[in-house]
């Protein structure tokens, strides 16, 4: 379905971006203007790219490749997630090195934050990262089952969470988001839920439980919140993004709408006749429209666009969000 309309909202499929140029994509972050930073995590392909993704179809290009600026830097690295700080620097969590790497916007390495361990400012396979209104980073410390708040200099500010399934506890948390009120949302991966906290880590609410029905999750991997308070949960194993309002009521879900290839995918198919012939032989291409183990979801407030990181298919599916929408009536 190219357009989903429900509860005064419409999610209109815009396009896909990606292909072999972003093999192993797992996470993104928005920078200045049309800049989008992409984390690639795959054996032999780990990297961070800066893309420019404009508002029109095919308006995308790679503008920086961090591995070209820092030779051999990503050998032995396992980057997970990315965020852009108030200083415009790019902060990348590294699961294998148990730290956060800091780069300038063009990809030049600046410094590391953190080390392996269980103490304050130490990590065990960090993943999700986001900045709050105070300009501090919130880092999901996955195998320490907690969230840590640090300054851009790496000084410890606050932290919360422990291993378990009670309120405020986690089991391998992953994605994280902050809303306009400063509240924090964490994708509690192995507890199959999203937890919401105030800015100090005080528990507010829990969304979801384990399953595949409406409002249930199977290993949620990420969460995003738009300026209107709508909540988007990347429901990893269920191959969908579920949408909730600010009161945690289910609104709808997206399952993928990639009816056309991306600019880069079209070039690849045109340059490979055997691939082109193979695509013509199948009865239907509809299965490739759908998400395949999506790992991330981000909301671009500048253009009111939802980006879904469709990892197994090496692409981003983009949806325009239209608020105050009502279905038009046509007489033909």
TIMISE-852296 format. One record per residue: residue in three letters; z, y, x of N, C-alpha, C in turn. Coordinates in steps of 0.001 Angstrom, whole numbers, plus 500000, padded with zeros to 6 digits. Example, Ala and Ser with C-alpha at 12.3 -4.5 7.8 and 13.67 -1.06 7.14 Angstrom:
REM residues 2
ALA507800494310513190507800495500512300507800496700513200/SER507080497750512850507140498940513670507870500030512900/
This chain:
REM residues 332
UNK500000498808500847500000500000500000500000501240500881/UNK499018502121500694498891503287501558499866504395501191/UNK500241504497499918501184505516499481502254504876498615/UNK503508505157498948504633504719498131505270505950497536/UNK505372505998496214505956507133495519507153506654494709/UNK508323507256494950509526506843494248510562507957494352/UNK511280508186493269512428509107493248512092510483493818/UNK510926511013493463510556512344493912510132512431495362/UNK509886511278495966509451511232497360508174510406497436/UNK507307510788498349506129509974498617506037509754500118/UNK505705508520500485505484508164501885504025507748502003/UNK503258508630502602501805508486502654501402508050504056/UNK500769506889504154500353506400505470499405507398506121/UNK499728507782507353498936508749508101497967508039509040/UNK498494507291509996497648506571510943498528505742511863/UNK497881505005512745498610504327513800498195504907515148/UNK499134504846516071498896505249517448499282504062518319/UNK498420503697519255498813502643520164497717501674520486/UNK498126500546521043497231499540521568497724499113522929/UNK496827498633523766497211498124525067497808499191525983/UNK497539500445525699498116501516526516499639501571526386/UNK500188501081525291501644501117525107502189499705524881/UNK501646498744525625502160497375525603503666497367525843/UNK504409496663524981505845496545525156506646497709524615/UNK506042498573523795506772499714523240507989499241522443/UNK509149499875522685510372499518521963511081500726521356/UNK510819501930521881511579503084521409510818504360521729/UNK511104505421520979510486506717521229511508507826521022/UNK511160509013521505511945510216521240510990511400521191/UNK511328512391520380510502513583520242510949514646521236/UNK509966515278521871510233516374522788509734517686522223/UNK509318518580523093508835519890522659507427519764522079/UNK507133520572521072505800520569520487505421519205519957/UNK504285518693520408503811517385519968504171516271520945/UNK505061516543521893505430515536522885506234514403522239/UNK505851513178522571506591511987522165506755511113523404/UNK508004510778523728508284509926524880508413508479524414/UNK507730507587525105507616506190524714508222505307525794/UNK509122504407525399509668503410526317508894502114526160/UNK508362501621527293507695500320527353508618499358528095/UNK508891498224527466509781497237528085509111495872528029/UNK508538495464529140507889494162529241507765493814530709/UNK507804492537531015507720492102532408506435492620533045/UNK506591493420534070505449493980534763504872495221534126/UNK505388495628532965504832496779532254505890497825531907/UNK507119497680532368508162498632531997507814500020532515/UNK508005501017531646507617502379532004508101503321530909/UNK507976504601531170508135505645530163506884506505530200/UNK506302506753529041505115507594528927505447508828528107/UNK504748509915528397504778511072527496503425511132526807/UNK503456511082525482502254511203524676502255512547523965/UNK501087513055523672500934514171522749500338513600521472/UNK501081513705520361500626513167519077500587514323518082/UNK499392514818517815499222515945516904499222515525515447/UNK498863516454514602498917516206513169497686515552512586/UNK496579515540513331495324515021512808495013513637513378/UNK494258512818512650493867511506513165493165511609514520/UNK493472510684515393492912510581516737493352511705517671/UNK494295512536517216494794513625518056495991513111518852/UNK495712512223519818496765511689520668496201511388522048/UNK497041511611523053496650511315524420497901511112525263/UNK497750510363526336498834510174527298498809511350528265/UNK499918512061528381499971513248529233500844513066530470/UNK501633512000530529502430511720531728502812510244531734/UNK502799509651532916503228508269533122504300508289534198/UNK505538508005533820506659508189534739506552507299535976/UNK506002506098535830505911505198536987504962505736538052/UNK504038506588537672503135507180538657503817508284539451/UNK504842508883538874505586509941539562506657509343540464/UNK507219508210540030508310507559540768507867506142541138/UNK507188506008542247506630504723542656507735503679542814/UNK507530502519542206508437501364542286509747501573541516/UNK509934502722540846511213502974540183511507501919539121/UNK510487501510538364510719500634537224510695499151537590/UNK510512498830538869510672497444539284512144497065539210/UNK512443496038538448513831495643538274514558496415537196/UNK513868497365536569514467498113535456514138497424534142/UNK514953497681533143514720497152531800515071498265530814/UNK514202499291530725514515500446529873514596500040528416/UNK515501500659527698515728500274526302515392501393525333/UNK516053502540525490515886503633524529515826504964525271/UNK515385506000524557515140507290525188515587508404524252/UNK516044509505524842516378510716524091516078511919524968/UNK515781513035524332515540514293525040516765515176524861/UNK517313515633525979518535516415525935518297517890525673/UNK519379518649525488519261520094525267518686520827526473/UNK518708520177527635518129520741528848516654520366529012/UNK516081519710527986514688519227527969514450518074528933/UNK515491517589529585515347516398530411515292515153529536/UNK514783514083530115514562512834529391515575511804529880/UNK516354511247528953517438510327529267517051508927528764/UNK517062507953529683516593506605529371517691505595529695/UNK518107504810528704519079503759528972518389502579529648/UNK519128501922530533518587500800531321519552499631531180/UNK519077498589530487519945497449530197520345496657531434/UNK519423496466532361519723495631533522520540496368534572/UNK520329497669534700521082498436535688522374499010535109/UNK522539498889533792523779499311533122524064500798533353/UNK523049501631533094523206503057533326522175503835532517/UNK522254505150532622521280506050532016520542506760533153/UNK519214506693533137518401507395534124517926508720533534/UNK517951509764534343517582511099533887516325511554534636/UNK515334512042533873514070512525534424513801513929533879/UNK512975514690534588512487515919533971511350515554533017/UNK510831516529532281509866516230531224508554515668531758/UNK508278515870533038507052515353533643507247513994534311/UNK508499513476534258508740512139534765509394512050536119/UNK509738513181536739510388513143538049511844512702537883/UNK512246511659538606513620511160538531514598512186539092/UNK515705512399538359516711513373538775518016512711539206/UNK518563511846538382519829511197538730520145510063537758/UNK521180509298538111521715508238537265523061508664536700/UNK523375508150535514524693508339534902525244506971534550/UNK526471506690534984527137505446534623526926504330535627/UNK527601503217535356527528502019536185528017500844535348/UNK527890499646535898528315498449535183529837498384535100/UNK530347498031533918531793497881533761532232498086532334/UNK533540498106532136534126498243530795534960499508530646/UNK535066500297531704535871501509531643535119502676531037/UNK535768503819530992535137505022530473533954505416531349/UNK532809505662530703531616506026531452530912504864532111/UNK531384503644531870530726502446532366530063501714531204/UNK529038500910531514528246500284530455528007498810530720/UNK527744498101529627527249496732529688526046496653528748/UNK524859496759529324523569496745528612523485497859527567/UNK523493499111527995523372500230527047522003500220526371/UNK521977500716525134520722500712524366520495502079523727/UNK520825502237522445520525503470521737521170504693522361/UNK520470505818522264520978507071522817520467508219521965/UNK521345509201521725520989510380520944521910511513521377/UNK521510512759521114522344513908521444522924514512520170/UNK524181514955520257524830515582519105524744517102519203/UNK525326517780518215525223519234518154525932519918519315/UNK526890519222519929527599519785521083526787519670522365/UNK525647519008522287524818518822523469525224517643524320/UNK526103516784523791526531515589524515525713514381524068/UNK525580513419524974524862512199524622525823511180524012/UNK525331510500522986526029509356522409525241508122522830/UNK525896507225523554525239506042524100525836504796523453/UNK524962503951522916525410502673522379525599501710523550/UNK526831501306523762527216500424524870527255498999524307/UNK526095498351524279525875497197523406526840496046523641/UNK526951495553524853527793494376525071529255494727525327/UNK529582496016525381530973496451525269531322496777523820/UNK530341496670522933530536496784521483531220498110521120/UNK530626499211521595531227500515521363530173501604521504/UNK530564502829521163529756504030521367530535504940522306/UNK529857505510523293530504506459524193529810507820524105/UNK530608508867524131530099510238524181530340510793525576/UNK529253511267526218529315511793527570528596513133527632/UNK528987513968528560528245515192528818526980514858529597/UNK526092515826529735524871515591530509525170515412531997/UNK526388515755532425526812515497533803527458514131533957/UNK527621513419532839528198512081532885529694512025532660/UNK530324513165532342531764513166532101532069512541530740/UNK533070511674530695533463511010529453534143512005528516/UNK533743511966527244534318512842526229535090512048525186/UNK534478510980524693535077510227523588534407508863523521/UNK535019507962522808534422506656522584535119505942521450/UNK534398505037520807535022504254519738534309502921519579/UNK535047501981518983534499500666518705535085499581519583/UNK535018498360519074535431497160519794534691495994519155/UNK534802494822519737534071493677519209534757493132517968/UNK533967492924516913534513492369515675533651492754514492/UNK534125492423513306533367492690512085534121493551511084/UNK535278494076511476536012494985510602535374496366510622/UNK535849497255509756535357498620509762535593499260511128/UNK534522499875511663534641500528512956534465499610514149/UNK534304498307513886534021497367514968532538497020514969/UNK532063496486516100530645496172516243530451494778516833/UNK529247494268516586528761493087517290527348493405517788/UNK527271493729519068525999494086519714525257495196518972/UNK525859496364518845525166497486518193523942497893519003/UNK523009498586518347521761498936519041521357500386518769/UNK520678500673517669520172502018517418521240502975516943/UNK520961504284517092521932505307516719521195506565516281/UNK521812507313515352521250508575514869522383509514514496/UNK522076510804514471523030511834514055522373512659512962/UNK523114512938511878522538513739510798522881515217510958/UNK522439516025509998522627517467510079524066517915509995/UNK524950517040509516526378517357509453527129516891510696/UNK526419516258511601527064515741512800527585514329512664/UNK527409513718511489527852512340511305526928511385512062/UNK527488510258512480526806509322513372526556508008512638/UNK525340507492512775524946506228512148524601505238513263/UNK525131504020513160524907503007514193524380501734513544/UNK523270501225514069522734499934513627523568498831514279/UNK524420498212513468525353497184513929524621495838513871/UNK523885495542514934522827494531514964523278493157514462/UNK524313492597515052524720491233514704525712491168513555/UNK526180492316513079526941492361511826526038492666510633/UNK524743492876510903523732493045509846524093494195508899/UNK524413495342509487524799496490508683524574497761509485/UNK524667498891508799524698500196509447526050500814509138/UNK526720501328510157527993502003509951527830503505510187/UNK528551504272509379528525505728509474529907506228509888/UNK529911507183510835531144507742511373531066509263511370/UNK532230509909511397532206511349511612531979511625513100/UNK531917512895513453531552513260514822532575512818515860/UNK533798512491515404534842512026516321534967510510516356/UNK534101509822515598534154508368515572534984507791514450/UNK535418508626513513536167508125512367535250507431511374/UNK535633506252510932534793505473510024534656506167508674/UNK533404506195508152533131506778506838532629505731505861/UNK531611504965506252530999504030505300530239502944506042/UNK529950501870505309529121500779505810528020500516504799/UNK526808500297505293525655500046504440525097498675504768/UNK524938497827503732524233496573503903525105495387504246/UNK524476494212504180525073492932504547523926492004504935/UNK524251490784505332523229489881505855522389489279504733/UNK521069489360504871520184488751503897518814489392503918/UNK518011489049502927516644489568502843516362490265501524/UNK517362490393500670517176491092499402517262492601499616/UNK517059493353498550517188494800498608518588495182499094/UNK518632496076500060519913496540500580520576495603501565/UNK519906494503501898520425493570502897519579493656504166/UNK520185493294505292519503493392506581519601492078507350/UNK518643491886508231518682490781509176518470491373510569/UNK519587491576511278519590492163512617518921493552512649/UNK519481494537511950518900495889512012518922496411513443/UNK517821497060513834517669497480515221517746498987515423/UNK517541499769514362517559501213514534517812501879513194/UNK518142503165513251518413503952512051518008505389512325/UNK517513506066511298517154507482511391517603508177510117/UNK517809509488510207518214510295509051517354511548509046/UNK516787511894507882515953513095507822516774514297507377/UNK516207515506507406516987516705507065517535516715505645/UNK516961515925504728517464515837503362518548514786503206/UNK518867514090504271519921513089504215519450511688503895/UNK518153511493503693517646510136503468517793509319504747/UNK518156508055504587518489507163505698517424506075505790/UNK516932505838507003515885504845507246516446503786508187/UNK516408502533507751516967501440508543515847500498508955/UNK515716500291510252514723499363510786515302497946510675/UNK514809497208509696515316495877509350514476494853510114/UNK514884494582511342514068493937512367513464492602511924/UNK514295491613511649513789490274511337513104490232509975/UNK513496491123509064512844491189507757511532491978507790/UNK511154492492508951509849493155509136509624494289508139/UNK510599495178508048510483496283507103511404497430507519/UNK511178498576506893512100499708506980512606499972505573/UNK513919499933505392514513500233504087514990501682504063/UNK514849502301502901515146503720502741516264503880501714/UNK517268504705502062518417504964501202518612506469501091/UNK519208506897499972519528508321499866520863508602500552/UNK521299509852500507522505510260501232523778509648500668/UNK523675509077499446524816508386498831524710506880499024/UNK523791506455499879523592505046500266522946504212499163/UNK522305504874498202521577504152497166520190503774497691/UNK519784502537497429518470502075497852517381502860497134/UNK516364503294497881515229504016497315513982503149497311/UNK513601502667498498512366501900498601512324501244499975/UNK511193500622500291511000500057501616509541500193502033/UNK509335500181503327507998500185503912507807498877504662/UNK506632498274504478506343497012505147505168497089506091/UNK504574498291506208503413498468507064502148498688506266/UNK501313499598506740500089499966506013498921500218506949/UNK498883499523508076497900499827509118496526499247508775/UNK495857499880507842494552499389507386493420499727508354/UNK493666500651509275492661501019510267493234500870511671/UNK492376500621512617492789500553514009493061501949514559/UNK493854501997515616494088503268516288492854503663517097/UNK492850504893517577491751505372518425491561504447519619/UNK492663504077520276492563503248521479492168501819521140/UNK492642501314520003492252499963519601490761499886519274/UNK490231500917518640488799500939518328487970500888519610/UNK488383501641520607487658501632521875487689500244522514/UNK488842499577522419488957498233523001488045497247522277/UNK488047497284520947487221496348520181485735496596520457/UNK485342497869520494483935498188520757483486497718522139/UNK484406497720523090484071497315524443484182495828524696/UNK484590495061523659484764493619523808484100492907522632/UNK482825492557522768482069491953521663482717490700521093/UNK483352489879521933483975488653521426485129488970520483/UNK485900490007520818486993490421519934486427490929518608/UNK485373491726518684484733492252517477484240491109516581/UNK483604490099517177483106488969516395484253488168515777/UNK485325487980516534486467487225516022487098487919514816/UNK487171489233514858487738489972513732486853489862512500/UNK485550489769512692484634489648511556484698488263510924/UNK485133487249511683485137485884511166486326485583510264/UNK487433486310510398488615485985509604488422486411508155/UNK489082485694507243488941485978505818489524487336505448/UNK490650487679506076491313488941505751492094489442506960/UNK492032490748507158492817491390508214494142491925507686/UNK494438491659506431495639492226505815496929491886506566/UNK497084490656507121498341490381507845498632491369508967/UNK497610491895509631497864492817510734498214494229510246/UNK498110494475508958498560495761508427500079495881508522/UNK500764494736508483502210494714508292502963494889509605/UNK504232495306509484505107495366510644505367493958511170/UNK505533493859512486505913492598513124507085492872514059/UNK508283492528513610509520492766514354509615494212514851/UNK509624495178513943509744496584514363511111496844514994/UNK511125497592516088512375497828516814512956499216516612/UNK512158500160516116512674501516516037512101502310514892/UNK512854503317514462512397504242513429512938505628513778/UNK512052506638513733512435508008514063511782508949513060/UNK512486510034512721511936511019511787511614512301512537/UNK510352512708512432509858513936513054510026515072512058/UNK511112515833512192511411516887511226510410518033511298/UNK509775518226512454508836519343512602507648519185511654/UNK507175517969511490506001517708510654506321516828509448/UNK507584516529509218508017515655508123507256514322508166/UNK507372513650509323506693512380509529507698511314509963/UNK507492510117509451508302508973509840507496508107510807/UNK508073507834511972507439506983512983508164505635513000/UNK507415504558512843507976503207512925507389502523514148/UNK508267502072515055507817501418516280507558499950515959/UNK506291499621515824505826498287515433505590497481516714/UNK506688496999517287506700496576518687505775495413519001/UNK505805494378518178505023493191518491503512493456518428/UNK503126494535517774501706494882517686501354496068518596/UNK502305496487519457502067497528520474501572498826519838/UNK502245499292518804501747500473518112502879501186517383/UNK502565502397516955503436503192516097502706503408514778/UNK503360503098513668502806503444512364503471504744511896/UNK502652505690511467503137507021511090502925507237509593/UNK503963507741508935503918508026507506504323509482507283/UNK503578510194506452503962511543506043504922511441504867/UNK506019512181504944506948512224503812506711513488503006/UNK506490513320501709506289514435500796507462514462499828/UNK508237515536499858509381515670498951508971516431497691/UNK509726516220496612509418516874495355508095516427494780/UNK507751515171495029506430514654494664506457514020493279/UNK505390514233492528505190513521491261503769512991491242/UNK503591511803490710502264511190490684501320512018489826/UNK500136512354490342499173513128489547498582512283488421/UNK498169512962487365497518512307486233496047512715486229/UNK495175511720486192493746511995486239493075511496484958/UNK492194512316484423491304511889483349489882511921483889/UNK489252510769483922487908510677484480486930510263483385/
